[in-house]
Amino acid sequence: MRITIVQGAFFPVPTLRGGAVEKVWQALGREFARRGHAVTHISRLCDGLPGSEVLHGVRHVRVPGFDQPASSLLLKWRDLLYSRRAARMLPPADIMVTNTFWFPLLRHDPSRGLVYVHVARFPKGQFRFYGRAARLQCVSEVVADGVRTQCPALADRVRTLPNPLPEGAWEPNPLPDAARAPIVFFAGRIHPEKGLDLLVEAWQQPNVRRVLADWKLVLAGPWAVAQGGGGENYKARLMANLAPVSDTVEWTGPLFGADTAKLHALNRRARIFVYPSVAEKGEALPLAPLEAMAGGATGIVSNLKCFDDYMRDGENGLVFDHRAPNAGERLVQALVTLAGDSARRSRLAAAAWATAGHFRVEEVATRYLNDFESLLTKPSP
């Protein structure tokens, strides 16, 4: 097959600046190419990358893009400008995958491939305009249900296929709990919607300080607005709130691009991973908890529906109610429970690692290729 992958305006591939969706399609594109398919990957031109090159069997084409703005209106405008540039670079293809807002709305030559829309966020009403799409591929059931509800006329084009683990995330022989470091960590954007205020509050509570007295809290991720973070002022507020226990906290900054190996190492040696997101419609299938599970860590997440595709409370991790009036206390209880019970951590981590195995890129790529084939062999209406 000839497969074109079109990413958005704000991140390059390879993922020198991060970008969860870019990481997903970088891994899938390489796997498709490894299996003999002709893959072209279109992304942002920046950071000294050439306009065209071949990496791991994938042909990369890059076009000028933009830094991500804080204004949603400006973001959409920049995405439109980028999408028009990218559309001029499309090669002949059978399948054209895209995750951008505007690309499915543009008129495309049919010889450039069936439009395959990757839906990695909760829908906001835009899908009623995507009538030209052959597939609306959602990364989780909660997102798929949202698309069907908002756009029943296109329900037969909706499929749920998960994001795979990024390259290098899977650890075939995870360390046992006793050999792991007493670390609680978060990896993701340093942004209010990630629930970090809850985590910062919980970390200072007497129960946590007593049970986790020798533990460290590690916060990994970007806070710059251009990288999707909450900005310098938000990070400064978190640091001020953590000042009384600052000796137990470490900020790593962003861990992507050349530093991705450091993130994988953290997943492989830390005991507990916490992802307390409060983004009711801002998460689709968060990969950070899944990467931690693949590295052998034990996870704690909020009870957003997006986690249901891989996290089961009490079976392969713990889930706390972030909507409860005492949400901070519930997170405290989950931390204290796991930190004080190594046997339970070991049991949950083993089950989590087994679950994560179903998200390895080899298995997920097969599911995508089968779906591509089903579209190409489907009789024309």
C-alpha positions in Angstrom: 0.0 0.0 0.0 0.9 3.6 -0.5 0.3 5.4 2.8 0.6 9.2 3.5 0.6 10.5 7.0 -0.1 14.3 7.4 0.6 15.8 10.9 -0.3 19.2 12.2 1.4 22.6 12.0 3.2 22.7 15.3 5.5 19.7 15.7 8.2 18.1 13.5 8.8 14.4 12.9 11.0 12.9 14.3 9.5 14.2 17.6 12.2 16.7 18.6 9.6 18.8 20.4 7.4 16.1 21.6 3.8 15.7 20.4 1.8 12.6 21.5 0.1 12.1 18.2 3.3 12.7 16.3 5.0 10.0 18.4 2.2 7.6 17.6 2.4 8.0 13.8 6.2 8.1 13.8 6.1 4.6 15.3 3.3 3.3 13.1 4.9 4.8 9.9 8.2 3.0 10.6 6.3 -0.3 11.2 4.3 0.1 8.0 7.6 0.7 6.1 9.3 -2.2 7.8 6.5 -4.4 6.4 7.1 -3.2 2.8 4.5 -0.4 2.5 5.4 2.9 0.8 5.1 5.5 3.5 5.3 9.3 3.2 5.2 11.4 6.4 4.4 15.1 6.2 5.2 17.3 9.2 6.5 20.7 10.2 9.8 22.1 8.8 11.9 23.4 11.7 14.9 22.7 14.0 17.4 22.3 11.1 15.6 19.3 9.6 15.8 19.0 5.8 12.7 19.5 3.7 12.9 15.9 2.4 14.8 12.8 3.6 14.3 9.1 4.1 14.5 7.7 7.7 13.9 4.1 8.6 12.3 3.5 5.2 9.9 6.4 5.6 10.0 9.3 3.2 9.7 12.5 5.2 8.4 15.7 3.6 8.4 18.9 5.8 6.6 22.2 5.2 6.9 25.5 7.1 4.7 25.5 10.2 4.3 27.5 13.4 4.8 27.5 17.2 1.6 26.7 19.0 -0.2 29.9 20.2 -2.3 30.3 23.3 -5.2 31.7 21.3 -7.5 28.9 19.9 -8.6 31.2 17.1 -5.0 31.9 16.1 -4.3 28.2 16.3 -7.0 27.3 13.9 -5.8 30.1 11.5 -2.3 28.8 11.5 -3.5 25.2 11.1 -5.4 26.3 8.0 -2.3 28.0 6.5 -0.2 24.9 7.2 -2.8 22.5 5.8 -3.0 24.4 2.5 0.8 24.2 2.2 0.8 20.5 3.1 -2.0 19.7 0.6 0.3 20.8 -2.2 2.9 18.2 -1.2 0.6 15.1 -1.2 2.0 12.2 -3.3 -0.2 9.6 -5.0 -1.4 7.2 -2.3 -4.1 4.7 -1.3 -4.6 5.9 2.2 -4.1 9.5 3.5 -4.1 9.7 7.3 -4.5 13.0 9.0 -5.1 14.4 12.5 -5.4 18.1 11.5 -8.6 20.1 11.9 -8.7 21.5 8.4 -7.2 18.8 6.2 -10.4 16.7 6.0 -12.3 19.8 4.9 -10.0 20.6 1.9 -10.8 19.2 -1.5 -8.3 16.5 -2.4 -7.5 14.7 -5.6 -8.9 11.1 -5.1 -5.5 9.8 -6.4 -4.0 11.1 -3.1 -5.7 8.5 -1.1 -8.9 7.8 0.9 -9.1 10.3 3.8 -8.5 8.5 7.0 -9.1 10.9 10.0 -7.3 10.1 13.2 -9.5 11.3 16.1 -7.3 11.7 19.2 -9.4 14.2 21.1 -13.0 14.4 22.2 -15.2 15.8 19.3 -16.3 19.4 19.4 -18.9 19.3 16.6 -16.5 19.5 13.7 -17.1 16.0 12.3 -20.4 16.8 10.7 -18.2 18.6 8.1 -16.1 15.6 7.4 -18.4 13.9 4.9 -15.5 13.3 2.5 -13.7 11.1 5.1 -13.7 7.3 4.4 -12.9 6.6 8.1 -13.2 8.4 11.4 -10.7 6.4 13.5 -11.1 7.0 17.2 -8.5 6.1 19.7 -10.9 5.1 22.5 -14.5 4.0 23.0 -15.4 7.2 24.8 -14.3 9.3 21.8 -16.0 7.0 19.3 -19.3 7.3 21.3 -18.9 11.1 21.2 -18.5 11.1 17.4 -21.5 8.8 16.9 -23.6 10.9 19.1 -22.7 14.2 17.5 -22.7 12.9 14.0 -25.1 9.9 13.6 -25.1 10.2 9.8 -21.4 9.1 9.8 -21.7 6.4 12.5 -20.9 3.6 10.0 -17.5 5.2 9.3 -16.4 5.2 12.9 -13.9 2.6 14.2 -12.0 2.4 17.5 -8.3 1.6 17.1 -5.9 2.5 19.9 -2.7 4.4 19.8 0.3 2.1 20.1 3.1 2.5 22.6 5.9 4.8 21.3 9.1 3.3 20.2 11.3 2.1 23.1 8.5 2.3 25.7 8.0 -1.5 26.0 10.3 -3.2 28.6 10.4 -6.9 28.0 11.9 -7.7 31.5 10.6 -5.1 34.0 12.5 -4.7 37.3 10.8 -6.2 40.4 9.4 -3.8 42.8 12.2 -4.3 45.3 14.7 -3.2 42.8 12.9 0.0 41.8 13.4 3.4 43.2 11.0 5.1 45.7 9.7 7.6 43.2 6.2 8.9 42.4 6.2 10.6 39.1 4.1 12.4 36.6 4.9 12.7 32.9 2.9 14.9 30.6 2.2 18.6 29.9 2.6 20.8 33.0 -0.9 22.2 32.6 -3.9 22.8 34.9 -6.0 20.3 33.0 -3.6 17.5 34.0 -4.7 17.7 37.6 -1.3 18.7 38.9 -2.9 21.0 41.6 -4.5 17.9 43.1 -1.1 16.1 43.1 0.7 19.0 44.6 -1.9 19.3 47.3 -1.7 15.6 48.0 2.1 15.5 48.2 2.1 17.8 51.2 -0.5 16.0 53.3 0.6 14.6 56.7 -0.3 11.0 55.7 1.7 11.2 52.5 4.7 12.8 54.2 4.7 10.1 56.9 4.3 7.1 54.6 6.4 8.4 51.7 9.0 10.2 53.8 11.9 8.8 51.8 10.2 9.0 48.5 10.7 11.6 45.7 8.1 13.3 43.5 9.4 13.7 39.9 7.5 16.0 37.5 8.4 15.5 33.9 7.1 17.6 31.0 7.0 20.9 29.3 5.4 24.0 30.8 6.0 26.4 27.9 2.8 27.5 26.1 4.4 26.8 22.7 4.8 23.1 23.8 1.3 22.8 25.2 2.1 23.7 28.8 0.4 26.1 31.1 3.1 28.7 31.0 5.8 30.0 33.3 3.3 31.6 35.7 1.6 28.3 36.2 4.8 26.4 36.9 5.9 29.1 39.3 2.6 28.8 41.2 3.1 25.0 41.5 6.7 25.5 42.7 5.6 28.1 45.3 3.0 25.6 46.6 5.6 22.9 46.8 8.1 25.2 48.6 7.7 23.6 52.0 8.6 20.2 50.6 10.9 21.3 47.7 13.7 19.0 48.8 11.5 16.0 47.9 10.6 17.3 44.4 12.5 17.2 41.1 11.5 18.9 37.9 13.1 17.3 34.8 11.6 19.6 32.1 10.5 18.2 28.8 11.6 14.6 28.1 11.2 14.1 24.4 13.5 14.1 21.3 17.0 13.2 22.4 15.7 12.9 26.0 13.1 10.3 25.3 15.4 7.6 26.6 15.4 9.4 30.0 11.6 9.1 30.1 11.7 5.4 29.3 14.4 5.0 32.1 12.1 6.7 34.5 9.2 4.4 33.6 11.5 1.4 34.2 12.9 2.3 37.6 10.1 4.3 39.4 7.5 2.5 41.5 4.4 4.7 41.1 3.1 6.8 38.3 0.3 9.3 38.8 -1.8 10.9 36.1 -4.6 12.8 37.8 -6.1 14.5 34.7 -9.2 16.5 35.2 -9.7 17.2 31.4 -13.3 15.9 31.0 -13.2 16.3 27.2 -9.5 17.0 26.6 -8.2 13.4 26.8 -8.8 10.6 24.3 -6.4 7.8 25.1 -3.5 9.2 27.2 -0.3 7.3 26.4 1.7 8.5 29.4 0.1 6.0 31.9 0.3 3.2 29.3 4.0 3.9 28.8 4.5 3.7 32.6 2.6 0.4 32.7 4.8 -0.9 29.8 7.9 0.0 31.9 6.7 -1.9 35.0 5.4 1.0 37.1 2.2 0.9 39.1 -0.3 3.6 38.0 -2.8 5.8 39.7 -5.3 7.7 37.4 -8.4 9.8 37.7 -11.7 8.3 36.7 -12.0 9.8 33.3 -13.7 7.4 30.8 -10.7 7.6 28.5 -8.8 5.4 30.9 -11.3 2.5 30.7 -9.7 1.1 27.6 -6.7 0.0 29.6 -7.0 0.7 33.3 -9.2 -1.3 35.7 -9.4 -0.2 39.3 -7.9 -2.8 41.7 -6.8 -5.1 38.9 -4.0 -3.3 37.1 -3.8 0.0 38.9 -5.8 2.4 41.1 -8.5 4.9 40.0 -9.6 7.8 42.2 -12.6 10.0 41.8 -11.3 13.4 40.8 -14.9 14.9 40.7 -15.5 14.2 44.4 -15.6 17.2 46.8 -12.7 15.4 48.6 -10.8 14.5 45.5 -7.4 15.5 47.0 -8.1 13.2 50.0 -8.9 10.3 47.6 -5.6 10.8 45.8 -3.8 10.8 49.1 -5.5 7.5 50.0 -4.4 6.0 46.8 -0.8 7.1 47.2 -0.6 5.9 50.8 -2.2 2.6 49.9 0.3 1.8 47.2 3.4 3.2 48.9 2.7 1.1 52.0 2.0 -2.2 50.3 4.8 -3.6 48.1 3.0 -6.9 47.5 0.0 -5.0 46.1 2.2 -2.8 43.9 3.9 -5.9 42.5 0.6 -7.6 41.7 -0.9 -4.5 40.0 2.3 -3.8 38.1 2.4 -7.3 36.7 -1.1 -7.1 35.5 -0.5 -3.6 34.1 2.5 -4.8 32.2 0.5 -7.6 30.6 -2.2 -5.1 29.6 0.3 -2.8 28.0 1.6 -5.7 25.9 -1.5 -5.5 23.7 -0.5 -1.9 22.7 2.9 -2.7 21.3 3.3 -1.2 17.9 3.5 -4.5 16.0 0.1 -5.6 17.2 -1.6 -2.2 16.7 0.0 -1.7 13.3 -1.6 -5.0 12.1 -5.0 -3.7 13.2 -4.5 -0.5 11.2 -3.3 -2.2 8.1 -6.3 -4.5 8.2 -8.6 -1.5 8.5 -6.9 0.2 5.5 -7.4 -3.0 3.5 -11.1 -3.2 4.4 -11.6 0.3 3.0 -9.7 -0.3 -0.2 -11.6 -3.5 -0.9 -15.0 -2.1 0.0 -17.2 -1.8 -3.1 -17.9 1.7 -4.3 -21.4 3.0 -3.6 
